[in-house]
């Protein structure tokens, strides 16, 4: 898909679509037949996961404030840091 990273977030078998979320958070729906013939390759998750959550790095606490507190999931981490 043009070298852009995305994640499959849903497969709708009734409507025969695949829902994709791009790095910037936009959602795209693709017909499952188009999905099957597309030239798509698996990729590692990006190191910078913040694209789809629209958060500035200065809004995050210092790393030493969260290491060891069990906040390994970025979304849980953000929920707990208020």
C-alpha positions in Angstrom: 0.0 0.0 0.0 2.5 2.6 -1.2 5.0 1.8 1.5 2.8 3.2 4.2 2.3 1.3 7.5 -1.1 0.4 8.7 -2.8 -2.1 11.0 -5.8 -4.3 10.3 -8.3 -3.4 13.0 -11.4 -5.3 11.9 -12.6 -7.8 9.4 -16.3 -7.6 8.5 -17.4 -10.9 7.1 -21.0 -9.8 6.5 -20.0 -6.8 4.3 -16.8 -8.5 3.1 -14.5 -5.6 4.1 -11.2 -5.2 5.9 -10.8 -2.1 8.1 -7.3 -0.6 8.2 -5.9 2.1 10.6 -3.0 4.1 9.2 -0.2 5.6 11.3 -1.9 9.0 11.5 -5.1 7.4 12.9 -7.2 7.5 9.7 -9.4 4.5 9.1 -9.9 3.0 5.7 -12.3 0.3 4.6 -11.1 -2.1 1.8 -13.1 -4.6 -0.1 -11.9 -8.1 0.9 -11.4 -9.1 -2.8 -9.1 -6.0 -3.3 -7.3 -7.0 -0.1 -6.7 -10.5 -1.4 -5.0 -9.4 -4.6 -3.1 -6.4 -3.0 0.7 -6.6 -2.7 0.9 -6.3 1.1 3.9 -7.3 3.2 4.1 -7.8 7.0 6.1 -5.2 8.8 7.4 -4.5 12.3 5.5 -1.9 14.4 6.9 1.6 14.1 9.2 2.7 16.9 7.2 5.9 17.2 3.7 4.6 18.2 2.3 8.0 18.9 1.1 8.9 15.4 -2.4 7.5 15.8 -2.9 8.7 19.4 -2.2 12.4 18.6 -0.1 13.2 21.6 3.0 15.4 22.0 6.1 13.9 23.6 6.2 16.8 26.1 2.8 15.5 27.5 4.5 12.3 28.6 6.2 12.0 32.0 10.0 11.3 32.2 10.9 7.6 31.5 12.1 7.1 35.1 8.6 7.9 36.3 7.0 4.9 34.5 9.6 2.2 34.3 8.8 -0.7 36.6 5.3 0.4 37.3 3.8 -2.1 34.9 2.9 0.5 32.3 4.0 -1.4 29.2 0.9 -0.7 27.1 1.1 3.0 25.9 -2.7 3.5 26.2 -2.7 2.2 29.8 0.3 4.4 30.5 -1.5 7.5 29.2 -4.7 6.7 31.2 -2.7 6.3 34.4 -0.7 9.5 33.9 -3.0 12.4 34.7 
